[in-house]
Amino acid sequence: MAIRGFHAHIYFDPDELDAARALAEAAKDLLGCPVGHFHAAPVGPHPRGSVQLSLRPDQFARFAAWAPEARGSLTIFAHGLSGDDIADHTRYVVWFGPSETLDMTAFA
């Protein structure tokens, strides 16, 4: 399976929303990546509030070098886009910060 791109989900609690917005904006400015909707509550497999960044493979390489320091105390869940949602969220993953349990029933 070919990885054709990546999603990076910035997780946040309500008191971290401003930090998440600032991080997403910084990623957009640095990489030119689209920033999705800010979800205040869990959505899909994601256990907390989140916002999605959509990254091409070349953008992800830069993101992966930048994110560990830029994230501050926020957790970022990143995964490949292969067309297989289960593999994308279990096998083709990178965590920046502590890993969290995903709700895989979203793919049932």
VOPA-791593 format. One record per atom (N, C-alpha, C): residue number from 1; atom name; x, y, z. Coordinates in nm, 4 decimals. Each point is the difference from the previous one (the first is absolute). Example, Ala and Ser with C-alpha at 12.3 -4.5 7.8 and 13.67 -1.06 7.14 Angstrom:
pos,site,px,py,pz
1,N,1.3190,-0.5690,0.7800
1,CA,-0.0890,0.1190,0.0000
1,C,0.0900,0.1200,0.0000
2,N,-0.0350,0.1050,-0.0720
2,CA,0.0820,0.1190,0.0060
2,C,-0.0770,0.1090,0.0730
END
This chain:
pos,site,px,py,pz
1,N,0.0830,-0.1188,0.0000
1,CA,-0.0830,0.1188,0.0000
1,C,0.0872,0.1248,0.0000
2,N,-0.0308,0.0919,-0.0833
2,CA,0.0765,0.1242,-0.0061
2,C,-0.0621,0.1050,0.0917
3,N,0.0838,0.0673,0.0753
3,CA,-0.0440,0.1124,0.0819
3,C,0.0002,0.1226,-0.0913
4,N,-0.1165,0.0590,-0.0195
4,CA,-0.0100,0.1128,-0.0931
4,C,-0.0028,0.1355,0.0694
5,N,-0.0069,-0.0009,0.1325
5,CA,-0.0036,0.1230,0.0776
5,C,-0.0144,-0.0335,0.1465
6,N,-0.0205,0.1023,0.0811
6,CA,-0.0103,-0.0177,0.1446
6,C,-0.1038,0.0951,0.0573
7,N,-0.0610,-0.0424,0.1089
7,CA,-0.0772,0.0889,0.0855
7,C,0.0754,0.0125,0.1309
8,N,0.0034,0.1188,0.0530
8,CA,0.0540,0.0240,0.1338
8,C,-0.1116,0.0638,0.0808
9,N,-0.0405,-0.0665,0.1069
9,CA,-0.1091,0.0467,0.0850
9,C,0.0596,0.0583,0.1271
10,N,-0.0218,0.1271,0.0215
10,CA,0.0436,0.0660,0.1226
10,C,-0.1111,-0.0187,0.1020
11,N,0.0310,-0.0671,0.1101
11,CA,-0.0981,-0.0234,0.1058
11,C,0.0059,0.1133,0.1017
12,N,-0.1172,0.0335,0.0544
12,CA,-0.0046,0.1063,0.1003
12,C,-0.1201,-0.0178,0.0923
13,N,0.0155,0.0487,0.1203
13,CA,-0.1087,0.0144,0.0957
13,C,-0.0497,0.1440,-0.0110
14,N,-0.1180,0.0311,0.0570
14,CA,-0.0536,0.1359,-0.0152
14,C,0.0982,0.1110,0.0385
15,N,0.0771,-0.0215,0.1049
15,CA,0.0939,0.1043,0.0432
15,C,0.1249,0.0085,-0.0888
16,N,0.0124,-0.0883,-0.0977
16,CA,0.1137,-0.0003,-0.0921
16,C,-0.0373,0.0475,-0.1409
17,N,-0.1241,0.0444,-0.0169
17,CA,-0.0476,0.0378,-0.1335
17,C,0.0859,0.1100,-0.0621
18,N,0.0342,0.1022,0.0765
18,CA,0.0814,0.1087,-0.0556
18,C,0.1362,-0.0508,-0.0460
19,N,0.0612,-0.0880,0.0789
19,CA,0.1298,-0.0575,-0.0372
19,C,-0.0135,-0.0850,-0.1263
20,N,-0.1093,-0.0765,-0.0110
20,CA,-0.0228,-0.0828,-0.1191
20,C,-0.0201,0.0879,-0.1234
21,N,-0.0748,0.1078,0.0153
21,CA,-0.0202,0.0927,-0.1125
21,C,0.1332,0.0611,-0.0451
22,N,0.0812,0.0396,0.0970
22,CA,0.1297,0.0603,-0.0324
22,C,0.0912,-0.1004,-0.0702
23,N,0.0007,-0.1248,0.0472
23,CA,0.0834,-0.1030,-0.0621
23,C,-0.0475,-0.0304,-0.1418
24,N,-0.1312,-0.0120,-0.0184
24,CA,-0.0543,-0.0269,-0.1333
24,C,0.0330,0.1147,-0.0954
25,N,-0.0126,0.1219,0.0472
25,CA,0.0307,0.1166,-0.0842
25,C,0.1487,0.0038,-0.0355
26,N,0.0850,-0.0343,0.0967
26,CA,0.1443,-0.0039,-0.0261
26,C,0.0333,-0.1064,-0.1043
27,N,-0.0656,-0.1169,0.0085
27,CA,0.0217,-0.1056,-0.0995
27,C,-0.0458,0.0461,-0.1379
28,N,-0.1145,0.0654,-0.0048
28,CA,-0.0510,0.0517,-0.1275
28,C,0.0975,0.1016,-0.0596
29,N,0.0503,0.0906,0.0836
29,CA,0.0942,0.1015,-0.0480
29,C,0.1308,-0.0624,-0.0484
30,N,0.0501,-0.0985,0.0740
30,CA,0.1271,-0.0641,-0.0337
30,C,-0.0103,-0.0892,-0.1231
31,N,-0.1078,-0.0787,-0.0064
31,CA,-0.0098,-0.1061,-0.1002
31,C,-0.1008,0.0265,-0.1114
32,N,-0.0906,0.0940,0.0225
32,CA,-0.1050,0.0233,-0.0980
32,C,-0.1046,-0.1092,-0.0019
33,N,-0.0165,-0.0696,0.1114
33,CA,-0.0945,-0.1123,0.0066
33,C,-0.1394,0.0481,0.0407
34,N,-0.1040,-0.0660,-0.0506
34,CA,-0.1352,0.0324,0.0426
34,C,-0.0219,-0.0362,0.1470
35,N,-0.0773,0.0832,0.0676
35,CA,-0.0387,-0.0230,0.1394
35,C,-0.1501,-0.0244,0.0012
36,N,-0.0410,-0.1111,0.0609
36,CA,-0.1412,-0.0354,0.0045
36,C,-0.0754,0.0698,0.1111
37,N,-0.1195,-0.0503,0.0262
37,CA,-0.0896,0.0527,0.1026
37,C,0.0525,-0.0351,0.1389
38,N,-0.0159,0.0898,0.0939
38,CA,0.0359,-0.0276,0.1392
38,C,-0.1191,-0.0676,0.0668
39,N,0.0171,-0.1266,0.0356
39,CA,-0.1046,-0.0774,0.0674
39,C,0.0239,0.0085,0.1500
40,N,-0.0933,0.0582,0.0730
40,CA,0.0160,0.0183,0.1444
40,C,-0.0183,-0.1302,0.0773
41,N,-0.0672,-0.0964,-0.0600
41,CA,-0.0283,-0.1282,0.0656
41,C,0.0578,-0.1128,-0.0854
42,N,0.0115,-0.1200,0.0567
42,CA,0.0492,-0.1135,-0.0787
42,C,-0.0831,-0.0204,-0.1268
43,N,0.0683,-0.0352,-0.1083
43,CA,-0.0668,-0.0288,-0.1268
43,C,0.0749,-0.1160,-0.0650
44,N,-0.0748,-0.0915,-0.0625
44,CA,0.0633,-0.1172,-0.0610
44,C,0.0786,-0.0766,0.1045
45,N,0.1217,-0.0404,-0.0324
45,CA,0.0784,-0.0783,0.0958
45,C,0.0739,0.0853,0.1032
46,N,-0.0087,0.1307,-0.0120
46,CA,0.0832,0.0885,0.0816
46,C,-0.0605,0.0218,0.1385
47,N,0.0817,-0.0170,0.1051
47,CA,-0.0519,-0.0018,0.1371
47,C,-0.0269,0.1367,0.0615
48,N,0.0459,0.1064,-0.0643
48,CA,-0.0168,0.1349,0.0556
48,C,-0.0295,0.0974,-0.1131
49,N,-0.0113,0.1256,0.0355
49,CA,-0.0117,0.1020,-0.1022
49,C,0.1192,-0.0086,-0.0936
50,N,-0.0211,0.0348,-0.1266
50,CA,0.1100,-0.0117,-0.0962
50,C,-0.0225,0.0900,-0.1202
51,N,0.1093,0.0242,-0.0694
51,CA,-0.0031,0.0667,-0.1295
51,C,0.0942,-0.0772,-0.0915
52,N,-0.0389,-0.0133,-0.1254
52,CA,0.0765,-0.0796,-0.0964
52,C,0.0796,0.0891,-0.0943
53,N,0.1265,-0.0350,-0.0167
53,CA,0.0845,0.0588,-0.1033
53,C,0.0151,-0.1044,-0.1098
54,N,-0.0122,0.0399,-0.1254
54,CA,0.0175,-0.0909,-0.1137
54,C,0.1347,0.0293,-0.0645
55,N,0.0838,-0.1039,-0.0087
55,CA,0.1388,0.0182,-0.0426
55,C,0.0370,-0.0928,-0.1152
56,N,0.0675,0.0550,-0.0992
56,CA,0.0616,-0.0823,-0.1037
56,C,0.1246,-0.0659,0.0599
57,N,0.0511,-0.1066,-0.0606
57,CA,0.1202,-0.0646,0.0548
57,C,0.1177,0.0957,0.0194
58,N,0.0239,0.0904,-0.0938
58,CA,0.1108,0.0945,0.0157
58,C,-0.0250,0.0974,0.1151
59,N,-0.1253,0.0377,0.0213
59,CA,-0.0332,0.0868,0.1130
59,C,0.0154,-0.0750,0.1317
60,N,-0.0363,-0.1285,0.0006
60,CA,0.0089,-0.0767,0.1237
60,C,0.1441,-0.0122,0.0471
61,N,0.0931,-0.0136,-0.0909
61,CA,0.1414,-0.0080,0.0391
61,C,0.0413,0.1258,0.0760
62,N,-0.0396,0.1154,-0.0483
62,CA,0.0303,0.1258,0.0701
62,C,-0.0771,0.0090,0.1310
63,N,-0.1269,-0.0421,-0.0025
63,CA,-0.0830,0.0026,0.1201
63,C,0.0620,-0.0858,0.1098
64,N,0.0468,-0.1192,-0.0362
64,CA,0.0557,-0.0936,0.0988
64,C,0.1262,0.0545,0.0646
65,N,0.0752,0.0810,-0.0704
65,CA,0.1194,0.0620,0.0573
65,C,-0.0355,0.1202,0.0879
66,N,-0.1102,0.0652,-0.0297
66,CA,-0.0428,0.1219,0.0683
66,C,-0.0872,-0.0274,0.1225
67,N,-0.0909,-0.0960,-0.0099
67,CA,-0.1048,-0.0218,0.1001
67,C,0.0484,-0.0350,0.1407
68,N,0.1032,-0.0814,0.0190
68,CA,0.0364,-0.0387,0.1366
68,C,0.0241,0.1187,0.0936
69,N,0.0622,0.1043,-0.0485
69,CA,0.0219,0.1175,0.0842
69,C,-0.1169,0.0971,-0.0073
70,N,-0.0558,0.0179,-0.1176
70,CA,-0.1057,0.0989,-0.0195
70,C,-0.1276,-0.0342,0.0761
71,N,-0.0242,-0.1288,0.0257
71,CA,-0.1270,-0.0421,0.0599
71,C,-0.0174,0.0456,0.1439
72,N,0.1081,0.0383,0.0680
72,CA,-0.0120,0.0362,0.1412
72,C,-0.0499,-0.1188,0.0790
73,N,-0.1099,0.0172,0.0724
73,CA,-0.0559,-0.1098,0.0800
73,C,-0.1134,-0.0732,-0.0719
74,N,-0.0316,0.0395,-0.1226
74,CA,-0.1081,-0.0642,-0.0749
74,C,0.0461,-0.1345,-0.0561
75,N,-0.0945,-0.0904,-0.0170
75,CA,0.0258,-0.1288,-0.0638
75,C,-0.0477,0.0062,-0.1443
76,N,0.0802,-0.0566,-0.0889
76,CA,-0.0365,-0.0076,-0.1413
76,C,0.0025,-0.1466,-0.0424
77,N,-0.1103,-0.0448,-0.0588
77,CA,-0.0097,-0.1337,-0.0579
77,C,0.0062,0.0155,-0.1514
78,N,0.0991,-0.0604,-0.0620
78,CA,0.0143,0.0072,-0.1453
78,C,-0.0103,-0.1400,-0.0589
79,N,-0.0611,-0.0091,-0.1178
79,CA,-0.0124,-0.1307,-0.0651
79,C,0.0050,0.0148,-0.1511
80,N,0.0455,-0.1062,-0.0628
80,CA,0.0042,-0.0054,-0.1446
80,C,-0.1387,-0.0164,-0.0590
81,N,-0.0099,0.0290,-0.1279
81,CA,-0.1245,-0.0163,-0.0756
81,C,0.0249,-0.1007,-0.1113
82,N,-0.0375,-0.1238,0.0277
82,CA,0.0223,-0.1083,-0.0958
82,C,-0.1284,-0.0460,-0.0677
83,N,-0.1143,0.0425,0.0552
83,CA,-0.1282,-0.0497,-0.0480
83,C,-0.0576,-0.1076,0.0900
84,N,0.0760,-0.0448,0.0990
84,CA,-0.0435,-0.1003,0.0971
84,C,-0.0069,0.0685,0.1368
85,N,-0.1215,0.0406,0.0406
85,CA,-0.0160,0.0770,0.1241
85,C,0.0557,-0.0711,0.1228
86,N,-0.0201,-0.1305,0.0084
86,CA,0.0495,-0.0743,0.1166
86,C,0.1528,0.0050,0.0043
87,N,0.0644,-0.0348,-0.1093
87,CA,0.1466,0.0041,-0.0043
87,C,0.0514,0.1423,0.0204
88,N,-0.0689,0.0958,-0.0588
88,CA,0.0443,0.1392,0.0131
88,C,0.0016,0.0455,0.1458
89,N,-0.0949,-0.0496,0.0796
89,CA,-0.0126,0.0443,0.1392
89,C,0.0646,-0.0949,0.1009
90,N,0.0572,-0.1097,-0.0473
90,CA,0.0651,-0.0947,0.0920
90,C,0.1439,-0.0318,-0.0384
91,N,0.0276,-0.0040,-0.1278
91,CA,0.1322,-0.0418,-0.0470
91,C,0.0852,0.1162,-0.0504
92,N,-0.0618,0.0900,-0.0743
92,CA,0.0742,0.1095,-0.0636
92,C,-0.0108,0.1268,0.0840
93,N,0.0420,-0.0078,0.1265
93,CA,-0.0219,0.1095,0.0949
93,C,0.1307,0.0527,0.0587
94,N,-0.0056,0.1252,0.0396
94,CA,0.1075,0.0654,0.0740
94,C,-0.0662,0.0866,0.1064
95,N,0.0481,-0.0113,0.1224
95,CA,-0.0480,0.0851,0.1093
95,C,0.1076,0.1023,0.0335
96,N,-0.0405,0.1239,0.0114
96,CA,0.0855,0.1061,0.0523
96,C,-0.0589,0.0342,0.1361
97,N,0.0665,-0.0443,0.1060
97,CA,-0.0558,0.0098,0.1345
97,C,-0.0563,-0.1345,0.0397
98,N,-0.0646,-0.0052,0.1163
98,CA,-0.0526,-0.1278,0.0496
98,C,-0.1070,-0.0573,-0.0933
99,N,0.0055,-0.1306,-0.0224
99,CA,-0.1043,-0.0634,-0.0810
99,C,-0.1281,-0.0095,0.0814
100,N,-0.1120,-0.0048,-0.0710
100,CA,-0.1316,-0.0104,0.0625
100,C,-0.0759,-0.1129,-0.0677
101,N,-0.1001,-0.0509,0.0683
101,CA,-0.0793,-0.1104,-0.0533
101,C,-0.1037,0.0534,-0.0979
102,N,0.0009,-0.0540,-0.1201
102,CA,-0.0981,0.0380,-0.1008
102,C,-0.1234,-0.0883,0.0121
103,N,-0.1150,0.0521,-0.0404
103,CA,-0.1247,-0.0757,-0.0016
103,C,-0.0158,-0.0627,-0.1384
104,N,0.0511,-0.1199,-0.0134
104,CA,0.0000,-0.0656,-0.1303
104,C,-0.1385,-0.0479,-0.0427
105,N,-0.0995,0.0058,0.0890
105,CA,-0.1363,-0.0362,-0.0400
105,C,-0.0539,0.0989,-0.1040
106,N,0.0652,0.1140,-0.0141
106,CA,-0.0410,0.0972,-0.1018
106,C,0.0119,-0.0591,-0.1405
107,N,0.0798,-0.1048,-0.0151
107,CA,0.0208,-0.0619,-0.1306
107,C,-0.0766,-0.1313,-0.0155
108,N,-0.0864,-0.0306,0.0949
108,CA,-0.0762,-0.1260,-0.0053
108,C,-0.1146,0.0097,-0.0991
END
